[in-house]
Amino acid sequence: MCTNFKYPTATDGTVCVGRTMEFPNEIPWQMGVLASDHAGQSMIVPNGKTWQAKYGVVGFSGFGNPQWYADGMNSAGLSGHALYMPAHCTYYEPKGDGTDIGVLDVIGFVLGTCSTTAEARAALGTINVVNKMPQQIPMTLPLHFIFHDKDSCIVAEFHPDGMQVMDNPVQVATNSPYLDWHLTNVANYLSLSPENPAPITIGGASFAAFAQGQGFRGIPGDGTSPSRFIRALTAVRFAQVPADQAAAELGTIRTLHGFDIVAGTIEEPGIKGETPELTMWSTVSDLTANRYLVNVYADPQWFAIDVSTTDFTTSRVAELDGPRAKSMWVATFHSACMRILRALSSRLGI
């Protein structure tokens, strides 16, 4: 399960998007770079979708393929996020007309060719996401996609009657069910407030809150998608407007950590039986400063990639060497020290 939101815009105009990735530790993640002149093609079916990129992409890719992304942002300030969508995702039969694309190719295609959510919406209208998974994928990946630019957010969902792309007015997303259900559910939590309720008198007796925080009484605290949607929406709705870039990035990070999952709190079926769900990694896409910040389960340190200075002449992935990487499938940026960060920076050209 995953959580995605846009933090309040800072006084200096900084716009940050936060995202967590909750999943069993069963996917080999890398940090990917997709070249700004990448000639893309989805190889999942014959005559798959082709495209010519205009923008470089940085993000979390998988299985050693720099075209397969679960999260990322491009050099134009557009971010893309694939979130799990169990029981609410229907991919489609191939058409063979050049529109067919694999679900893992979608972010690379959109971020490589689009600079705004309006352009992303138009690009999504040219693809048919097929019900085929590469042989490297050991599990079904029902997904939906969230795209943010500085001003807006759109969501692409795969309904039985076809893909639907819609505006997301609250700019928050989690998982199942569909977005319209989550927006309807907001009406059940209209009384939430950062302020304590006023004292009342009943039968001559006065009753007042014992301590601060009673305004959030009733906010759901479990890990389900509907509950996380309400918590994320409440957090960003009442967050103080940050003053500048540093405050916006830090506020986004602090909010993200409120959704961290540690081993033992959620168990789910995995490839080898019951396995813990974990917050494998989290990201902050600073869409104005062109910075992509990452944090992984094995290391509390956050690291920032300067997208403006990243070398986008070649497509590549980078993995982390060392015993910590061998003990986990997360493969990038859970370094023990700045020396490893510098080594990765050299290999990625950032």
C-alpha positions as CSV (number, residue, x, y, z in Angstrom):
1,M,0.0,0.0,0.0
2,C,1.2,3.5,-0.7
3,T,0.4,7.1,0.1
4,N,0.8,10.2,-2.1
5,F,0.1,13.9,-1.5
6,K,1.0,17.4,-2.5
7,Y,2.2,19.5,0.4
8,P,1.0,23.1,0.8
9,T,2.8,25.5,-1.6
10,A,5.5,27.5,0.2
11,T,5.5,31.3,0.4
12,D,8.4,31.3,-2.0
13,G,6.5,29.1,-4.5
14,T,8.1,25.8,-3.7
15,V,5.9,22.8,-4.5
16,C,6.7,19.3,-3.1
17,V,5.0,16.0,-3.7
18,G,5.5,13.2,-1.1
19,R,5.1,9.5,-1.7
20,T,5.6,6.3,0.3
21,M,6.1,2.8,-1.1
22,E,4.7,0.0,1.1
23,F,5.3,-3.5,-0.2
24,P,6.9,-6.8,0.8
25,N,10.6,-6.9,0.3
26,E,10.4,-8.9,-2.9
27,I,11.2,-6.5,-5.8
28,P,14.7,-5.6,-6.8
29,W,14.6,-1.8,-6.8
30,Q,17.3,0.4,-8.3
31,M,17.7,4.1,-8.9
32,G,17.1,4.7,-12.6
33,V,18.0,7.5,-15.0
34,L,16.2,7.6,-18.4
35,A,17.9,9.7,-21.1
36,S,16.3,12.8,-22.3
37,D,16.5,11.5,-25.9
38,H,15.4,8.0,-25.0
39,A,13.8,6.1,-27.9
40,G,11.2,4.1,-26.0
41,Q,9.3,1.0,-26.9
42,S,7.1,-1.3,-24.9
43,M,8.4,-4.8,-25.5
44,I,5.6,-6.6,-23.6
45,V,3.7,-7.4,-26.8
46,P,4.6,-7.3,-30.6
47,N,4.1,-3.8,-32.1
48,G,4.2,-2.2,-28.7
49,K,3.9,1.6,-28.1
50,T,6.9,3.6,-29.3
51,W,7.9,7.2,-28.3
52,Q,10.7,9.7,-28.5
53,A,11.5,11.3,-25.1
54,K,12.1,15.0,-24.7
55,Y,12.8,15.1,-20.9
56,G,15.2,13.2,-18.6
57,V,13.7,11.0,-15.9
58,V,15.0,10.1,-12.4
59,G,13.3,7.6,-10.1
60,F,12.9,4.2,-8.6
61,S,13.0,1.6,-11.3
62,G,12.9,-2.2,-11.1
63,F,14.5,-5.4,-12.4
64,G,17.5,-3.6,-13.9
65,N,15.4,-1.9,-16.6
66,P,15.7,2.0,-16.7
67,Q,12.4,2.2,-18.6
68,W,10.4,0.6,-15.8
69,Y,9.4,3.0,-13.1
70,A,7.2,2.9,-9.9
71,D,8.0,6.5,-9.1
72,G,9.9,9.4,-10.6
73,M,10.1,13.0,-11.8
74,N,11.4,14.6,-15.0
75,S,13.6,17.5,-15.8
76,A,10.5,19.6,-16.6
77,G,9.0,19.4,-13.1
78,L,6.4,16.7,-13.6
79,S,6.2,13.7,-11.2
80,G,4.6,10.3,-11.7
81,H,3.7,7.7,-9.1
82,A,2.4,4.1,-9.5
83,L,0.3,3.0,-6.5
84,Y,-1.1,-0.4,-5.8
85,M,-4.8,-0.9,-6.7
86,P,-5.9,-4.5,-5.8
87,A,-9.4,-5.6,-6.9
88,H,-9.9,-2.2,-8.7
89,C,-7.7,-2.6,-11.8
90,T,-8.5,-4.1,-15.1
91,Y,-5.9,-4.2,-17.9
92,Y,-6.9,-4.8,-21.4
93,E,-6.4,-7.2,-24.3
94,P,-3.7,-6.1,-26.8
95,K,-5.0,-4.2,-29.9
96,G,-1.8,-4.6,-32.0
97,D,-2.2,-1.1,-33.4
98,G,0.8,0.5,-31.8
99,T,-0.9,1.7,-28.7
100,D,-0.2,-1.3,-26.5
101,I,2.0,-0.7,-23.5
102,G,3.0,-2.6,-20.4
103,V,2.0,-1.1,-17.1
104,L,5.7,-0.7,-16.0
105,D,6.4,1.4,-19.1
106,V,3.7,4.0,-18.4
107,I,5.7,6.4,-16.1
108,G,8.7,6.3,-18.3
109,F,6.6,7.1,-21.4
110,V,4.6,9.9,-19.7
111,L,7.5,11.6,-17.9
112,G,9.7,11.2,-20.9
113,T,7.3,13.0,-23.2
114,C,5.2,15.4,-21.0
115,S,5.9,18.5,-19.0
116,T,2.4,19.2,-17.5
117,T,-0.6,17.2,-16.3
118,A,-2.5,18.5,-19.4
119,E,0.1,16.9,-21.6
120,A,0.1,13.8,-19.5
121,R,-3.7,13.4,-19.9
122,A,-3.4,13.7,-23.7
123,A,-0.5,11.2,-23.7
124,L,-2.5,8.7,-21.6
125,G,-5.2,8.9,-24.2
126,T,-2.8,7.3,-26.8
127,I,-2.1,4.1,-24.9
128,N,-3.7,0.7,-24.2
129,V,-2.3,-0.8,-21.0
130,V,-2.3,-4.5,-21.7
131,N,-3.0,-7.4,-19.4
132,K,0.5,-8.9,-19.8
133,M,3.3,-9.0,-17.2
134,P,7.0,-9.5,-18.1
135,Q,8.5,-12.8,-17.0
136,Q,10.7,-11.0,-14.5
137,I,7.6,-10.0,-12.5
138,P,6.9,-12.6,-9.9
139,M,3.4,-11.2,-9.0
140,T,0.5,-9.4,-10.4
141,L,0.8,-5.6,-10.3
142,P,-2.6,-3.9,-10.3
143,L,-1.8,-0.2,-10.3
144,H,-3.2,3.2,-10.8
145,F,-1.1,6.3,-11.7
146,I,-0.9,9.8,-10.2
147,F,0.8,12.7,-12.0
148,H,1.5,16.0,-10.4
149,D,2.8,19.3,-11.9
150,K,3.1,22.5,-9.9
151,D,-0.5,23.4,-10.2
152,S,-2.6,20.3,-10.6
153,C,-2.9,16.5,-10.2
154,I,-4.5,13.8,-12.4
155,V,-5.2,10.1,-11.7
156,A,-5.4,7.3,-14.2
157,E,-7.5,4.3,-13.2
158,F,-8.2,1.1,-15.1
159,H,-11.9,0.3,-15.0
160,P,-13.5,-2.7,-16.6
161,D,-15.0,-0.4,-19.3
162,G,-11.7,1.3,-20.0
163,M,-9.1,3.7,-18.5
164,Q,-10.4,6.8,-16.8
165,V,-8.3,9.9,-16.4
166,M,-9.7,12.4,-13.9
167,D,-8.7,15.6,-12.1
168,N,-7.8,15.0,-8.4
169,P,-9.0,18.2,-6.7
170,V,-7.5,17.3,-3.2
171,Q,-4.2,16.1,-4.7
172,V,-4.0,13.1,-2.3
173,A,-4.0,9.4,-3.3
174,T,-3.7,6.0,-1.7
175,N,-5.0,2.7,-3.0
176,S,-8.3,0.9,-3.5
177,P,-11.1,1.7,-4.1
178,Y,-11.5,4.2,-6.9
179,L,-10.8,7.9,-6.3
180,D,-14.5,8.9,-6.5
181,W,-15.2,6.7,-3.5
182,H,-12.4,8.3,-1.4
183,L,-13.8,11.8,-2.3
184,T,-17.3,10.8,-1.2
185,N,-15.8,9.4,2.1
186,V,-14.3,12.8,3.0
187,A,-17.8,13.9,4.0
188,N,-17.7,11.5,6.9
189,Y,-14.8,13.5,8.5
190,L,-15.9,17.2,8.2
191,S,-15.6,17.8,11.9
192,L,-11.8,17.2,12.1
193,S,-10.0,20.3,13.3
194,P,-6.6,21.2,14.8
195,E,-8.6,23.2,17.5
196,N,-10.1,21.7,20.6
197,P,-13.9,21.8,20.9
198,A,-15.3,24.5,23.1
199,P,-16.4,23.6,26.6
200,I,-20.1,22.7,27.0
201,T,-22.5,22.7,29.9
202,I,-25.0,19.9,30.6
203,G,-27.3,20.1,33.6
204,G,-25.3,22.8,35.2
205,A,-22.0,20.8,34.9
206,S,-19.2,22.1,32.6
207,F,-17.2,19.7,30.4
208,A,-14.0,20.7,28.7
209,A,-11.2,18.8,26.8
210,F,-8.5,17.4,29.1
211,A,-5.7,18.2,26.7
212,Q,-4.9,19.5,23.2
213,G,-5.6,17.2,20.2
214,Q,-9.2,16.4,20.8
215,G,-10.1,18.2,17.5
216,F,-8.7,15.1,15.7
217,R,-10.7,12.7,17.8
218,G,-12.2,10.2,15.3
219,I,-9.5,10.4,12.7
220,P,-8.8,6.8,11.5
221,G,-5.5,5.3,12.6
222,D,-5.4,2.0,10.9
223,G,-3.3,1.1,7.8
224,T,-6.2,0.7,5.3
225,S,-6.3,2.8,2.2
226,P,-9.5,4.8,3.1
227,S,-8.0,5.6,6.5
228,R,-4.6,6.7,5.1
229,F,-6.4,8.9,2.6
230,I,-8.2,10.7,5.3
231,R,-5.1,11.1,7.4
232,A,-3.0,12.3,4.5
233,L,-5.7,14.8,3.4
234,T,-6.1,16.1,7.0
235,A,-2.3,16.4,7.4
236,V,-1.9,18.6,4.3
237,R,-5.1,20.4,4.8
238,F,-4.1,21.8,8.2
239,A,-0.3,22.0,7.6
240,Q,1.1,25.5,8.1
241,V,2.2,27.1,4.9
242,P,6.0,26.6,4.7
243,A,8.2,29.7,4.2
244,D,10.6,28.4,1.7
245,Q,12.1,25.4,-0.1
246,A,13.8,24.0,3.0
247,A,10.7,24.2,5.1
248,A,8.5,22.7,2.3
249,E,10.9,19.7,1.8
250,L,11.2,19.1,5.6
251,G,7.4,19.4,6.1
252,T,6.8,16.8,3.4
253,I,9.4,14.5,4.9
254,R,7.9,14.7,8.4
255,T,4.4,14.1,7.0
256,L,5.6,11.0,5.1
257,H,7.2,9.5,8.2
258,G,3.7,9.5,9.8
259,F,2.8,6.7,7.4
260,D,5.9,4.5,7.9
261,I,5.2,0.7,8.3
262,V,7.7,-1.4,10.3
263,A,8.0,-5.1,10.4
264,G,5.3,-6.8,12.4
265,T,2.5,-4.4,12.0
266,I,1.1,-5.7,8.7
267,E,1.4,-9.2,7.2
268,E,0.4,-10.2,3.8
269,P,0.8,-13.1,1.4
270,G,4.1,-13.1,-0.5
271,I,6.0,-15.2,-2.9
272,K,7.3,-17.4,-0.1
273,G,4.3,-17.2,2.2
274,E,3.3,-14.7,4.8
275,T,5.7,-11.7,4.7
276,P,5.7,-8.3,6.4
277,E,4.7,-5.3,4.5
278,L,7.2,-2.5,4.9
279,T,7.7,1.1,3.9
280,M,10.5,0.1,1.5
281,W,11.2,3.6,0.3
282,S,9.8,7.1,0.3
283,T,10.3,10.1,-2.1
284,V,9.9,13.8,-2.2
285,S,9.6,15.4,-5.7
286,D,10.4,19.1,-5.4
287,L,8.8,20.3,-8.6
288,T,10.2,23.8,-8.4
289,A,13.8,23.3,-7.3
290,N,14.1,20.1,-9.5
291,R,15.2,18.0,-6.6
292,Y,14.3,14.3,-6.1
293,L,14.8,13.2,-2.4
294,V,14.8,9.6,-1.5
295,N,14.8,7.5,1.7
296,V,14.8,3.7,2.2
297,Y,13.9,1.2,4.9
298,A,17.5,0.3,5.8
299,D,18.7,3.8,6.3
300,P,17.0,6.8,8.0
301,Q,19.1,9.3,6.1
302,W,17.5,11.2,3.2
303,F,19.4,11.9,0.1
304,A,18.7,14.5,-2.6
305,I,19.3,14.2,-6.4
306,D,19.7,17.5,-8.2
307,V,17.7,16.8,-11.4
308,S,18.9,20.0,-13.0
309,T,22.5,18.8,-13.1
310,T,21.9,15.1,-13.7
311,D,23.5,13.7,-16.8
312,F,20.6,12.6,-19.0
313,T,22.8,11.6,-22.0
314,T,22.4,7.9,-21.3
315,S,19.9,5.6,-19.6
316,R,21.1,3.5,-16.7
317,V,20.4,2.1,-13.3
318,A,22.7,2.1,-10.2
319,E,22.8,-0.5,-7.4
320,L,24.4,-0.3,-4.1
321,D,27.4,-2.5,-3.4
322,G,28.1,-3.9,0.1
323,P,26.7,-6.2,2.8
324,R,23.7,-4.0,3.5
325,A,22.5,-4.3,-0.1
326,K,23.1,-8.1,-0.1
327,S,20.8,-8.5,2.9
328,M,17.9,-6.7,1.1
329,W,16.5,-6.3,-2.4
330,V,16.4,-2.5,-2.1
331,A,19.4,-1.6,-4.3
332,T,20.0,2.1,-4.1
333,F,20.6,4.9,-1.6
334,H,20.4,3.0,1.7
335,S,24.1,3.8,2.3
336,A,25.7,3.9,5.6
337,C,27.7,7.1,5.0
338,M,28.3,9.9,2.7
339,R,31.1,8.0,1.0
340,I,28.6,5.6,-0.5
341,L,26.4,8.5,-1.6
342,R,29.3,10.1,-3.4
343,A,30.1,6.8,-5.1
344,L,26.5,6.5,-6.3
345,S,26.5,10.1,-7.4
346,S,29.6,9.4,-9.6
347,R,28.0,6.4,-11.2
348,L,24.7,8.2,-11.9
349,G,26.4,11.4,-13.2
350,I,24.7,13.6,-10.6
